[in-house]
Amino acid sequence: MLTLGLVLPIDKLIDMHITFYPPDRRHRDDDNLVAAFKSGRDGIADALGINDKMFRIHPVLSNLTGNKVVVTFNVRE
């Protein structure tokens, strides 16, 4: 089991900002990117020890290439 050195509250909504940097310039559908990242979202929730229903997803498809996904969090007060 992976654990992250990050502590997020389990009882508050969490904005999950996901920036996709595709490997090339081919057209991509943002809703398909979110679906393809489902296992990543589940893995992050598992590593944080929280239920993924607390995430509010904010996907961004970058116009830059990079073949990576960058995830940041903001806890709602």
N, C-alpha and C positions, 0 to 999 in steps of 0.2 A: 504494500500500500504506500502510495506517495503522500507525503505530508509537506505542506508549504509553511514557510516561516511568516505566515500572515494570519491575523485573527480578525474575523468579521463577525458581527453579531448575528445570531441565528433567528432573531425575532423581528428584524427590520428588513424592508425591501432594499435590494442592492441593484444599482444600475451597473450593468455589465456592458462596457463599451468594447466592441470587437472590431478591430481594423484588419481587413484582409488585404494582403499584398500578394497578388497573383504571381505565378512563375513566368508568365508571358502576357502579351497584350491581347490575347483572344477575348472575345466577349464573354462575360459571366453574368449570371442572374443572381442578384443579391439574396433572394429567398432560397435559392439552392445552396448558396454558401452557408447560410444559417443552418439549414438542414444537414449539410455535410459536417458541420461543426458540433452536432448533437453529442457525439461521444466525447469530444473535448470539453463541452459544457458539463456533462455528467462527471467526467474525471476531475474537473476543477472543484465541483461541488463536493464530491467524495473526499478529495484531499483537504478541503476546508472543513469538512464535517458538518455541512449544512445541506438543506433540501434545495434542489435547483429551482423549485417553484418560487423562491424568494428573489430570483434574478429577473430583472427587467432588461431585455436585450436591446442594444442600440448598435446595429451593424453599420459599418462603413466599408465600401469597396474603394480602396486607394487607387489613384491613377498611376501610382508608382509600382514597379515590379519589385519582387524581393523573395517570393516563395516562403512567406511566413504569415503568422497570425499574431497580433499583439492585443492583449486583453488588459483592460484597466477597470477598476471598481470605484464606485462612489456610493457610500451608504446614505440612504435617505433618512433624514431626521424627523 
